[in-house]
Amino acid sequence: METSLAKTERTYIKLILGSFGALVIFIALCWGGFRFYRHWQEGHLVRRAAAFMSGGDLKTASLNARRALQLNAQNADATRIIAEIAEKSGDRTASDWRRKVLELNPGSVDDALALVRCALWFNDLATAEKTLKSVEPTALQKPEFYAASGRLAEMKKDVPKAEVHWAKAAELAPEDSAYRFQLALVRLSLGDSAKRENALGVLEQLRNDATQRPAATRTLIIDGISQRGDPLKVRDLANELQAYPAAFFSDRIMYLEILRQMRDPAYEEYLSRLKGEVPAKPSDLAALLSWMIRNRMNAEALEFAKGLPVEAVAKWPVPLAVAEAQAQTKDWLELERLTRDSNWAGYDFLRRAYLARALRGQEKQLAAEQELGAAQKEAGANPQMLSMLTQTIADWGWQNEAVELLWVLTKNPDARLDALQTLYNHYTKVADTSGLYRTLTKFAEINPHDTALQNNLAQVSLLLGADVDHARKMAADLTTKEPANPAYLSTYAFSLLSKGDVKGALQVMDGLKEEQLRDPSIATYYGLILAAAGQKEKARAFLGRSSEANLLPEEKALVAKAESNLN
């Protein structure tokens, strides 16, 4: 009996263990199958995203890529697709996505260079430079590395260095005509006659290359105009360019302008031809109207627009061109009628701005201010819209209002650098030292390692007597970092002069070379220091060069005071 029970017990144990084992195997198979399916689905979504993106359907591509990231947040391919979509859409978050791709593939040279190109596109030179410096050594064998380096050098206005990089890119990829074109483009601006001739020869060769023909021809035309070349040759090149299938409408406008300036008999016929073609395409119609306005053909432009179908004139951006023509002719009532109740879709902020201009033209100041305020509100926090609004009213000569909008733009991370640069140029032009100080202070917060920026801020601070101790420290630190920079030494010498250390200031300036001291901006400060040291004759000679410098009011006052003390 016991033996029978033991056998039965063992049988049940085997059954239980067998069932448990089978269950474990079943669960493992299910889990493995689920993981396999999840991985397959992830890859499938990425492939779908890539296909939709190549077909131009960015929205569906983005949805598929984001779904893949929901399944696996570390999917580099999906992240890369979203970065490309953001680039195509002009979205600055593209840089963040490119950075994440590189974090997922830290050794990828291609992803590093993609981040560099993206950063350059959005004018983020600091990120581009930092990434290029940290890229893997294998990148030095890639033409793309030198192409990116060349573009960075160009954006930093270092043309000689740009030439070196583009030459290396062309050397590594001699079959890539794009690199040869960029190298020729750079060499045209070097001021070296031999390299210039070489560049022109390369451009002529590239006119036989189908991919580079339009760009090479266009460059030769622009160069011919800027260098006052043979007008007949320029005209023939422009005629050839505008007939290319890949030509832009702007190429046709350029040919029209060349015909007009040459008083060519073909001008009227070509203008009539364009007038007959452009109504079918709003962007081309607006471009032709804008060209007519720039050439003071406002009445003719308005007459042309009146003869067009209503639906053609109503399509954006044609209303903007018509409004500008009416503003140029100072037909304020007609401009008000056009902008009062119309709908400019996504550009209603510009409609309100032009309405404000019409009202101001009729001396309705309060109503104009209200409309301009509404225009700013319509633009909202969109940096592109605010920039467009700012440029528009600046072109009208509304400088105070434009400056106010620029300061609004400085609060936007995507637009503040361009806004601050525009403010800096404005305050420099009008010699507003306080405005420069405010602008440079903001600039320094964003770019704390820019030595040229620090030098300008130190100089302006000393002139205004603002935060003088910090300005003196900045000036001293800069001479430690770049002891051979004459501009930095001049600022440091002025900082010593400002606290009464005439001897120290003179010692610093005496260390500069004669040709450096002859620079008008440096000569001015040397003259001030010489005058303080009692070296009157020498001071007069250097202060005399101040008339050649673009001085701020405070600098002019210092020069006037020094000169009066010399008499």
Secondary structure, DSSP 8 states (H G I E B T S, - for coil): -HHHHHHHHHHHHHHHHHHHHHHHHHHHHHHHHHHHHHHHHHHHHHHHHHHHHHTT-HHHHHHHHHHHHHH-TT-HHHHHHHHHHHHHTT-TTHHHHHHHHHHHSTT-HHHHHHHHHHHHHTT-HHHHHHHHHHS-GGGGG-HHHHHHHHHHHHHTT-HHHHHHHHHHHHHH-TT-HHHHHHHHHHHHTS--HHHHHHHHHHHHHHTTSTTTHHHHHHHHHHHHHHTT--HHHHHHHHHHHHTSTT--HHHHHHHHHHHHHTT-THHHHHHHHHHHHGGG-HHHHHHHHHHHHHTT-HHHHHHHHHTS-HHHHHSTTHHHHHHHHHHHTT-HHHHHHHHHS---GGGHHHHHHHHHHHHHHTT-HHHHHHHHHHHHHHHTT-HHHHHHHHHHHHHTT-HHHHHHHHHHHTTSTTTHHHHHHHHHHHHHHTT-HHHHHHHHHHHHHH-TT-HHHHHHHHHHHHHHTSSHHHHHHHHHHHHHH-TT-HHHHHHHHHHHHHTT-HHHHHHHHHTS-HHHHTSHHHHHHHHHHHHHTT-HHHHHHHHGGGGGS---HHHHHHHHHHHHHH-
